Amino acid sequence: MIWMSDEWKDYEVLDATDGERLERWGKHILVRPDPQVIWDTPKSQKGWKKHNGHYHRSSKGGGEWEFFNLPKEWEITYRDLTFRLKPFSFKHTGLFPEQAVNWDWCRDKIVEAKKKNPNREIKVLNLFAYTGGATISAAAAGAKVTHVDASKGMVTWAKENAVASGLADAPIRWLVDDCVKFVEREIRRGNKYDAIIMDPPSYGRGPDGEVWKLEQQIGALLKDTAQLFSDKPLFFFLNSYTGGLSPTILNYMVKYTFPNLKGFNVSTEEIGLKVTNKDIVLPCGNTTIWIGSDIIE
């Protein structure tokens, strides 16, 4: 069973066929490549012929956008959150809509913990935090969040999303830093967190050119991250888009990295997006969840 959000109003996958998905982002229709869409069905949805942007993939790698009356930037909302969008490198818009199901889960758990103890300060660490979907969702739930990403541009974008969502004054610490080095420094400082969210890319570079390869480095990072949990941790989230790491492997990695944390419960869910014009769900990666003893249901 694929885990997915049913709360989106400003986003939907209208159709998917022949290596591409047709999406509605607010009032604008985009066509973007999706290597998992290997079936070929008729393009009956009218958006295929009348869209505002089309990302054409190149046979040499990468690709480029073609625009048709599309603004440089626009906004969409999810529940009480607002996100600024703009098409940029390699087909992206600055938001991964499938992650909304994770934002909701984290938010619900923070709210539950606050209800049990209204005076408790809940500290959340968001690593590889991108444009801040999980950050502002956790902040909206009442958490104190540390947002870490190696890209200065992404951190600036995340701040803009927080402002647009009415969270300009929320207790969010914005950091441009290499996530691996940051975790190592936090261990030395003795800082602790009640919840940790991690959404690492398959491949990337830090602010000083540090190379990141998920399959080679995730194990060591998980071991270090385990040292940052508070005495009463709430949860840990690990998202993965890497095809070489199956849900079972991810589950084992988390389960056996945190063996000394009392009362743990680990599960791995496939996440996806419903396709409006077909009776299918697009797979969009996996999420492994470690639930602390304080909130196990």
Salt bridges, closest charged atoms under 4 A:
GLU12 OE2 - ARG24 NE 2.86
ASP15 OD1 - LYS278 NZ 2.38
GLU20 OE1 - LYS43 NZ 3.67
GLU20 OE2 - HIS54 NE2 2.64
GLU23 OE2 - ARG21 NH1 3.19
GLU23 OE1 - ARG32 NE 2.62
ASP34 OD2 - ARG21 NH2 2.75
GLU66 OE1 - HIS56 NE2 2.70
GLU73 OE1 - ARG84 NH2 2.49
GLU73 OE2 - LYS86 NZ 3.95
ASP80 OD2 - ARG107 NH2 2.76
ASP104 OD1 - ARG79 NH1 2.82
GLU112 OE1 - LYS109 NZ 3.81
GLU121 OE2 - LYS144 NZ 3.95
GLU160 OE1 - ARG84 NH1 3.33
ASP177 OD2 - ARG185 NH2 1.99
GLU186 OE2 - ARG173 NH2 3.66
GLU186 OE1 - ARG189 NH1 2.62
ASP194 OD1 - ARG120 NH2 3.22
GLU210 OE2 - LYS181 NZ 3.07
ASP294 OD2 - ARG120 NH1 3.04
GLU297 OE2 - LYS109 NZ 2.51
